[in-house]
Amino acid sequence: MAIKDEPKTIKVAKPFVKWAGGKGSLVKLLSTHLPDDFCNQDSITYIEPFVGGGAMLFYMLTHFTNIYRVVINDVNKDLIFCYNLIKNNPQTLIKQLKLIEKEYLQLPNMDEKSRYYYKVRDDYNNKEIIDKEKAAFFIFLNKTCFNGLYRVNTSGKFNVPFGKYKNPTICDEKLILADHKLLKKVEIYTGDYSNITKYLGHNYNYIYIDPPYRPLSGTAYFKEYSHNIFDDKEQERLKEFCDIMTDRGCKIMQSNSNSMDNHGESYFTKLYQGYHITQIEAHRYINAHVGKRKKEIELLIKNYNNRQ
């Protein structure tokens, strides 16, 4: 049996950070778009070239016992260091986070907390070596910054302002340990997504692709994730990557925006001719104004067709 129920008495593994474009609210819907033969396979290699916060990763590992090998990748080196630390030495991260949490929560008022936040942000930006301390800074900033948004400036410096949360959970020890148990079976890499071709399995490869989205309109290309712009040239390169993976027999599902070109036509419908494209509704939770967090249409781009 490929699908298993979520445990009721233990902490369920899920993302340890918030992430722009995270799929936490969509994972169940996305799982209904898996290939019809997915549950009949017994040796699946599951791959995410843009893992981000990992909502889909943790959902798939929690629910599908027939995934025997997992490969994840991301261009964000600090994020990937956290994944590796949780996989290999979670207690070290927990100890660092508890120290920060104790210092932060005992501060008497929001002004003091704000000064602490900006001091940690400066320390994080000025720390060149990625180590356990910087990993703890990374998670602390994610938990206490405005709206849990990861954003950097053109110099690659994290620049999100203080979030003013009264009692944020900075060290979720049970969650980190739950994630650790699942990540023990995961191969973790950092760099350009195209490097993932080196790590394909010999049997059934399933690739879920969640790249920086193309803007719905205009030229506001996504560059908060790193200081590199993921523009139309990059979207076209990603399509070539999908073609290569298709030729190698991989099953692919990609999430992206319902973006229009300059003529008001669907950009991805034209780019991915021959692929199967489905529209789904998604909530956009990372928004400066709560009232503007509304449903939007997103696209699922697949190189296979489902019977349903």
C-alpha positions as semicolon CSV with decimal commas, in nm:
position;residue;x (nm);y (nm);z (nm)
1;M;0,000;0,000;0,000
2;A;0,160;0,325;-0,112
3;I;-0,042;0,581;0,083
4;K;-0,032;0,592;0,462
5;D;-0,230;0,792;0,716
6;E;-0,076;1,080;0,906
7;P;0,034;0,981;1,258
8;K;-0,206;1,112;1,520
9;T;0,011;1,102;1,834
10;I;0,346;1,234;1,710
11;K;0,463;1,556;1,549
12;V;0,409;1,534;1,173
13;A;0,706;1,642;0,963
14;K;0,652;1,966;0,773
15;P;0,856;2,271;0,667
16;F;1,082;2,414;0,939
17;V;1,073;2,758;0,771
18;K;0,816;2,968;0,589
19;W;0,893;3,018;0,222
20;A;0,755;3,244;-0,049
21;G;0,535;3,034;-0,275
22;G;0,526;2,749;-0,022
23;K;0,283;2,471;-0,108
24;G;0,154;2,388;0,240
25;S;-0,208;2,463;0,149
26;L;-0,184;2,281;-0,184
27;V;-0,007;1,953;-0,111
28;K;-0,320;1,740;-0,091
29;L;-0,450;1,885;-0,416
30;L;-0,112;1,839;-0,585
31;S;-0,103;1,476;-0,478
32;T;-0,426;1,413;-0,672
33;H;-0,236;1,508;-0,987
34;L;0,031;1,242;-0,949
35;P;0,053;0,994;-1,237
36;D;-0,212;0,723;-1,238
37;D;0,057;0,456;-1,200
38;F;0,239;0,629;-0,912
39;C;0,095;0,416;-0,633
40;N;0,166;0,096;-0,827
41;Q;0,541;0,159;-0,838
42;D;0,764;0,006;-0,573
43;S;1,096;0,183;-0,630
44;I;1,033;0,552;-0,693
45;T;1,308;0,812;-0,697
46;Y;1,143;1,139;-0,592
47;I;1,325;1,457;-0,695
48;E;1,280;1,828;-0,616
49;P;1,527;2,060;-0,794
50;F;1,379;2,372;-0,620
51;V;1,297;2,235;-0,275
52;G;1,243;2,567;-0,093
53;G;1,056;2,512;0,233
54;G;0,982;2,153;0,137
55;A;0,606;2,132;0,195
56;M;0,561;1,890;-0,094
57;L;0,872;1,696;0,006
58;F;0,755;1,632;0,362
59;Y;0,402;1,549;0,248
60;M;0,523;1,295;-0,005
61;L;0,761;1,129;0,239
62;T;0,490;1,115;0,506
63;H;0,225;0,964;0,278
64;F;0,394;0,743;0,019
65;T;0,585;0,439;0,140
66;N;0,690;0,339;-0,212
67;I;0,936;0,628;-0,240
68;Y;1,266;0,453;-0,175
69;R;1,508;0,730;-0,279
70;V;1,481;1,108;-0,250
71;V;1,694;1,382;-0,406
72;I;1,650;1,751;-0,325
73;N;1,837;2,060;-0,443
74;D;1,823;2,434;-0,396
75;V;2,035;2,729;-0,502
76;N;2,010;2,886;-0,153
77;K;2,320;2,763;0,030
78;D;2,205;2,878;0,375
79;L;1,874;2,694;0,338
80;I;2,047;2,376;0,222
81;F;2,293;2,397;0,514
82;C;1,990;2,393;0,747
83;Y;1,852;2,084;0,571
84;N;2,187;1,909;0,612
85;L;2,219;2,013;0,976
86;I;1,870;1,883;1,057
87;K;1,950;1,561;0,872
88;N;2,288;1,497;1,033
89;N;2,303;1,685;1,362
90;P;1,965;1,822;1,473
91;Q;2,064;1,856;1,840
92;T;2,332;2,108;1,749
93;L;2,075;2,328;1,575
94;I;1,825;2,284;1,859
95;K;2,086;2,393;2,114
96;Q;2,171;2,705;1,914
97;L;1,807;2,797;1,862
98;K;1,723;2,751;2,231
99;L;1,997;2,996;2,325
100;I;1,860;3,257;2,086
101;E;1,500;3,188;2,189
102;K;1,583;3,234;2,559
103;E;1,760;3,562;2,495
104;Y;1,489;3,694;2,267
105;L;1,179;3,599;2,467
106;Q;1,308;3,740;2,795
107;L;1,342;4,088;2,643
108;P;1,089;4,319;2,812
109;N;0,932;4,498;2,516
110;M;0,901;4,513;2,139
111;D;1,163;4,788;2,105
112;E;1,423;4,564;2,271
113;K;1,315;4,271;2,054
114;S;1,345;4,487;1,745
115;R;1,701;4,590;1,834
116;Y;1,787;4,223;1,895
117;Y;1,639;4,127;1,557
118;Y;1,840;4,385;1,364
119;K;2,158;4,289;1,551
120;V;2,107;3,924;1,448
121;R;2,027;4,033;1,092
122;D;2,355;4,227;1,074
123;D;2,547;3,934;1,221
124;Y;2,384;3,698;0,972
125;N;2,465;3,922;0,674
126;N;2,824;3,979;0,786
127;K;2,899;3,615;0,861
128;E;3,077;3,471;0,559
129;I;3,115;3,114;0,686
130;I;2,800;2,902;0,685
131;D;2,798;2,717;1,017
132;K;2,561;2,611;1,296
133;E;2,539;2,968;1,430
134;K;2,445;3,112;1,090
135;A;2,190;2,832;1,044
136;A;2,028;2,931;1,374
137;F;2,032;3,298;1,268
138;F;1,866;3,195;0,940
139;I;1,578;3,019;1,118
140;F;1,542;3,290;1,384
141;L;1,511;3,559;1,118
142;N;1,256;3,350;0,929
143;K;1,044;3,311;1,243
144;T;1,060;3,677;1,349
145;C;1,086;3,879;1,027
146;F;0,789;4,044;0,860
147;N;0,553;3,778;0,724
148;G;0,821;3,507;0,723
149;L;0,949;3,633;0,390
150;Y;1,297;3,552;0,263
151;R;1,422;3,844;0,055
152;V;1,766;3,973;-0,032
153;N;1,890;4,292;-0,194
154;T;2,107;4,319;-0,505
155;S;2,414;4,250;-0,292
156;G;2,264;3,927;-0,163
157;K;2,201;4,066;0,188
158;F;1,887;3,965;0,377
159;N;1,682;4,284;0,417
160;V;1,337;4,191;0,551
161;P;1,223;4,417;0,840
162;F;1,124;4,306;1,189
163;G;0,787;4,130;1,215
164;K;0,671;4,245;1,563
165;Y;0,528;3,903;1,664
166;K;0,448;3,879;2,035
167;N;0,545;3,517;2,099
168;P;0,696;3,344;1,794
169;T;0,808;2,981;1,810
170;I;1,179;3,005;1,742
171;C;1,287;2,656;1,840
172;D;1,031;2,389;1,749
173;E;1,230;2,094;1,880
174;K;0,968;1,829;1,807
175;L;0,929;1,947;1,448
176;I;1,305;1,952;1,389
177;L;1,332;1,594;1,519
178;A;1,037;1,481;1,307
179;D;1,199;1,634;1,000
180;H;1,530;1,472;1,096
181;K;1,374;1,124;1,080
182;L;1,252;1,179;0,725
183;L;1,560;1,364;0,599
184;K;1,786;1,073;0,694
185;K;1,688;0,907;0,366
186;V;1,725;1,223;0,155
187;E;2,020;1,316;-0,067
188;I;2,072;1,692;-0,037
189;Y;2,249;1,912;-0,293
190;T;2,295;2,281;-0,360
191;G;2,346;2,460;-0,689
192;D;2,177;2,500;-1,025
193;Y;1,876;2,276;-1,073
194;S;2,021;2,128;-1,392
195;N;2,280;1,942;-1,184
196;I;2,000;1,711;-1,072
197;T;2,045;1,512;-1,393
198;K;2,349;1,348;-1,229
199;Y;2,133;1,188;-0,963
200;L;1,847;1,028;-1,154
201;G;1,746;0,681;-1,046
202;H;1,756;0,372;-1,265
203;N;1,383;0,299;-1,250
204;Y;1,088;0,535;-1,193
205;N;1,187;0,903;-1,156
206;Y;0,927;1,155;-1,046
207;I;1,030;1,523;-1,051
208;Y;0,825;1,797;-0,884
209;I;0,942;2,140;-1,001
210;D;0,849;2,456;-0,808
211;P;1,063;2,734;-0,960
212;P;1,045;3,109;-0,903
213;Y;0,716;3,206;-1,066
214;R;0,686;3,427;-1,370
215;P;0,502;3,747;-1,270
216;L;0,138;3,769;-1,376
217;S;0,218;4,087;-1,564
218;G;0,489;4,350;-1,593
219;T;0,859;4,294;-1,536
220;A;0,873;4,229;-1,159
221;Y;1,073;3,910;-1,197
222;F;1,132;3,712;-0,883
223;K;1,471;3,793;-0,731
224;E;1,399;3,774;-0,357
225;Y;1,493;3,409;-0,337
226;S;1,850;3,487;-0,437
227;H;2,003;3,798;-0,592
228;N;1,973;3,642;-0,938
229;I;1,672;3,722;-1,155
230;F;1,465;3,429;-1,283
231;D;1,343;3,595;-1,601
232;D;1,193;3,465;-1,927
233;K;1,532;3,343;-2,044
234;E;1,548;3,129;-1,731
235;Q;1,191;3,005;-1,783
236;E;1,287;2,898;-2,133
237;R;1,597;2,721;-2,004
238;L;1,381;2,540;-1,751
239;K;1,152;2,425;-2,032
240;E;1,454;2,282;-2,215
241;F;1,547;2,100;-1,892
242;C;1,194;1,955;-1,876
243;D;1,228;1,835;-2,234
244;I;1,555;1,662;-2,151
245;M;1,403;1,495;-1,843
246;T;1,103;1,387;-2,051
247;D;1,333;1,230;-2,309
248;R;1,500;1,038;-2,027
249;G;1,167;0,891;-1,920
250;C;1,103;1,101;-1,609
251;K;0,754;1,198;-1,498
252;I;0,735;1,573;-1,430
253;M;0,491;1,809;-1,263
254;Q;0,571;2,179;-1,246
255;S;0,388;2,457;-1,061
256;N;0,391;2,806;-1,207
257;S;0,181;3,119;-1,245
258;N;-0,104;3,178;-1,485
259;S;0,108;3,444;-1,652
260;M;0,015;3,629;-1,968
261;D;0,245;3,753;-2,241
262;N;0,236;4,103;-2,392
263;H;-0,051;3,999;-2,619
264;G;-0,272;3,879;-2,332
265;E;-0,217;3,510;-2,415
266;S;-0,103;3,242;-2,175
267;Y;0,277;3,248;-2,163
268;F;0,314;2,890;-2,042
269;T;0,051;2,742;-2,272
270;K;0,261;2,864;-2,563
271;L;0,594;2,770;-2,406
272;Y;0,489;2,419;-2,303
273;Q;0,309;2,306;-2,616
274;G;0,262;1,931;-2,602
275;Y;0,251;1,925;-2,221
276;H;-0,069;1,884;-2,018
277;I;-0,163;2,206;-1,837
278;T;-0,423;2,226;-1,560
279;Q;-0,549;2,532;-1,375
280;I;-0,584;2,515;-0,996
281;E;-0,682;2,766;-0,727
282;A;-0,415;2,869;-0,477
283;H;-0,403;3,101;-0,178
284;R;-0,125;3,359;-0,173
285;Y;-0,042;3,384;0,196
286;I;0,273;3,597;0,181
287;N;0,130;3,942;0,126
288;A;0,180;4,265;0,316
289;H;-0,196;4,312;0,357
290;V;-0,400;4,029;0,505
291;G;-0,712;4,143;0,322
292;K;-0,538;4,100;-0,011
293;R;-0,444;3,736;0,047
294;K;-0,686;3,589;-0,198
295;K;-0,719;3,295;-0,429
296;E;-0,531;3,304;-0,755
297;I;-0,517;3,071;-1,051
298;E;-0,196;2,874;-1,083
299;L;-0,087;2,622;-1,342
300;L;0,024;2,261;-1,315
301;I;0,239;2,167;-1,613
302;K;0,278;1,791;-1,659
303;N;0,439;1,567;-1,917
304;Y;0,171;1,304;-1,854
305;N;-0,208;1,297;-1,852
306;N;-0,428;1,167;-1,573
307;R;-0,742;0,966;-1,638
308;Q;-0,947;1,165;-1,390
